[in-house]
Amino acid sequence: MKANLLINFTVDKEAKKLRVIREFAAPVKNVWAAWTESNLLDQWWAPKPWKTETKSMDFRVGGTWVYAMVGPEGEKHWCKNDFTSITPLKDFSGRDAFCDEAGNITESLPQSNWANEFSETADSTIVNIEVSYDELSDLEKILEMGMQQGLTAALENLDALLESQLKTANSNV
């Protein structure tokens, strides 16, 4: 694994946004797949000891990903992401919300707009993540709920998944 991978997590309260710039020691095709294929997302999206279980995923503009964050006691917190734009291997965006198992949005909890951009360097991929909120109070609530710690831990899970994929690929050569 490449040492000194770029990690930058910024909270911009004035703009009501979180910005994360994160480098991964893997080709863009692997990183893109990990963000857009439910079988891979389920392996890293939740911070341990939580896990992710996808109920349904339709990765296309107008499609939706409905999933549960499952806690160590089996409790489930449902979420959905409605995909609004996709440029394969480059970027995708969507509207993220807490919901019930059927995908009905929980209006009392914050919703956010995610924009994820992927760029490949000679030996890594950089993902620029921008999460924007309608109200400052929504951003503050999500931070109180542990968004920074949870997302940071999930991205570390992605590091481990990508490293495992590369080791498997190299051992099959």
C-alpha positions as CSV (number, residue, x, y, z in Angstrom):
1,M,0.0,0.0,0.0
2,K,1.2,3.5,-0.9
3,A,2.4,5.5,2.1
4,N,1.2,9.0,2.8
5,L,-2.2,8.8,1.0
6,L,-4.0,12.1,0.8
7,I,-6.7,12.6,3.4
8,N,-8.5,15.9,3.8
9,F,-11.8,16.3,5.7
10,T,-13.2,19.9,5.8
11,V,-16.3,21.3,7.3
12,D,-17.5,24.5,5.7
13,K,-20.4,25.8,7.8
14,E,-20.8,29.0,5.8
15,A,-21.4,26.9,2.6
16,K,-23.3,24.2,4.6
17,K,-20.9,21.5,3.1
18,L,-18.5,18.8,4.0
19,R,-15.6,18.3,1.7
20,V,-13.5,15.2,1.7
21,I,-10.5,14.6,-0.6
22,R,-9.3,11.0,-0.2
23,E,-6.6,9.1,-2.1
24,F,-6.7,5.3,-2.6
25,A,-3.8,3.1,-3.7
26,A,-5.8,1.5,-6.5
27,P,-6.8,2.1,-10.1
28,V,-9.9,4.2,-10.8
29,K,-11.8,1.2,-12.1
30,N,-11.4,-0.6,-8.8
31,V,-12.4,2.5,-6.7
32,W,-15.3,3.3,-9.0
33,A,-16.6,-0.3,-8.7
34,A,-16.3,-0.1,-4.9
35,W,-18.5,3.0,-4.9
36,T,-21.1,1.8,-7.5
37,E,-21.6,-1.9,-7.0
38,S,-23.7,-3.0,-4.1
39,N,-21.8,-6.2,-3.4
40,L,-18.7,-4.1,-2.9
41,L,-20.4,-1.3,-1.1
42,D,-21.8,-3.8,1.4
43,Q,-18.2,-4.7,2.3
44,W,-17.0,-1.3,3.3
45,W,-19.6,1.5,3.6
46,A,-20.4,1.1,7.3
47,P,-17.9,1.8,10.0
48,K,-17.2,-1.3,12.0
49,P,-18.7,-3.0,14.0
50,W,-21.7,-1.8,11.8
51,K,-22.3,-3.3,8.3
52,T,-24.2,-2.4,5.3
53,E,-26.9,-4.5,3.7
54,T,-28.3,-3.4,0.3
55,K,-32.0,-4.0,-0.2
56,S,-31.9,-2.7,-3.8
57,M,-29.6,-0.8,-6.1
58,D,-30.3,0.6,-9.6
59,F,-27.2,2.6,-10.4
60,R,-28.4,4.8,-13.2
61,V,-29.7,8.4,-13.4
62,G,-33.1,8.2,-11.8
63,G,-32.2,5.0,-10.0
64,T,-32.0,4.5,-6.2
65,W,-29.8,2.6,-3.7
66,V,-31.8,1.5,-0.6
67,Y,-29.7,0.1,2.2
68,A,-29.6,-0.5,5.9
69,M,-26.8,0.3,8.3
70,V,-26.9,-2.7,10.6
71,G,-25.6,-2.4,14.1
72,P,-23.9,-5.0,16.3
73,E,-27.3,-5.8,18.0
74,G,-29.0,-6.2,14.6
75,E,-30.7,-2.8,14.7
76,K,-31.2,-1.3,11.2
77,H,-31.1,2.3,10.1
78,W,-32.4,2.7,6.6
79,C,-31.0,5.1,4.0
80,K,-31.5,5.8,0.3
81,N,-29.6,7.6,-2.4
82,D,-31.4,8.8,-5.5
83,F,-28.8,9.1,-8.3
84,T,-29.1,12.4,-10.2
85,S,-26.0,12.3,-12.5
86,I,-23.5,9.7,-13.6
87,T,-20.4,9.9,-15.8
88,P,-18.8,6.4,-15.7
89,L,-15.4,6.3,-14.0
90,K,-15.5,10.1,-13.6
91,D,-18.3,11.3,-11.2
92,F,-21.7,10.7,-9.9
93,S,-24.1,12.6,-7.6
94,G,-27.3,12.0,-5.7
95,R,-29.7,13.0,-3.0
96,D,-29.2,11.0,0.2
97,A,-31.8,10.6,2.9
98,F,-32.7,8.5,5.9
99,C,-35.8,6.4,5.2
100,D,-37.9,3.4,6.2
101,E,-37.4,-0.1,4.8
102,A,-39.7,0.8,1.9
103,G,-37.6,3.8,1.0
104,N,-40.0,6.4,2.3
105,I,-38.0,9.4,3.4
106,T,-37.8,10.3,7.1
107,E,-38.5,14.0,6.9
108,S,-37.4,14.7,10.5
109,L,-33.7,13.8,9.7
110,P,-31.3,15.7,7.4
111,Q,-31.0,15.1,3.7
112,S,-27.9,15.8,1.7
113,N,-26.7,16.1,-1.8
114,W,-23.5,14.1,-2.6
115,A,-21.2,14.8,-5.5
116,N,-18.3,12.3,-5.9
117,E,-15.5,12.9,-8.5
118,F,-12.8,10.3,-9.3
119,S,-9.4,11.1,-10.9
120,E,-6.6,8.7,-11.5
121,T,-2.9,9.5,-11.0
122,A,0.0,7.3,-12.0
123,D,-0.4,5.0,-9.0
124,S,-3.6,6.0,-7.2
125,T,-7.1,7.4,-7.4
126,I,-8.3,10.5,-5.8
127,V,-12.0,10.8,-4.8
128,N,-13.3,14.3,-4.2
129,I,-16.5,14.1,-2.1
130,E,-18.8,17.1,-1.5
131,V,-21.8,16.7,0.7
132,S,-24.1,19.7,0.9
133,Y,-27.0,20.4,3.2
134,D,-30.1,22.6,2.8
135,E,-29.7,24.1,6.3
136,L,-26.7,24.7,8.6
137,S,-28.7,22.9,11.3
138,D,-28.8,19.8,9.1
139,L,-25.0,19.9,8.7
140,E,-24.6,20.4,12.5
141,K,-27.0,17.5,13.3
142,I,-25.2,15.1,11.0
143,L,-21.8,16.0,12.5
144,E,-23.3,15.4,16.0
145,M,-24.5,12.0,14.7
146,G,-20.8,11.1,14.0
147,M,-20.6,11.7,10.2
148,Q,-16.9,12.7,10.2
149,Q,-15.9,9.7,12.3
150,G,-18.2,7.3,10.5
151,L,-17.2,8.3,7.0
152,T,-13.5,8.3,7.9
153,A,-13.8,4.8,9.3
154,A,-15.7,3.6,6.2
155,L,-13.0,5.0,3.9
156,E,-10.4,3.1,5.9
157,N,-12.5,0.0,5.3
158,L,-12.4,0.8,1.6
159,D,-8.6,1.0,1.8
160,A,-8.5,-2.5,3.2
161,L,-10.9,-3.8,0.5
162,L,-8.9,-2.3,-2.3
163,E,-5.6,-3.7,-0.8
164,S,-7.2,-7.1,-0.6
165,Q,-8.4,-6.9,-4.2
166,L,-4.9,-5.9,-5.4
167,K,-3.2,-8.7,-3.4
168,T,-5.7,-11.3,-4.9
169,A,-5.1,-9.9,-8.4
170,N,-1.3,-10.0,-8.0
171,S,-1.4,-13.6,-6.6
172,N,-3.4,-14.7,-9.7
173,V,-0.8,-13.3,-12.1
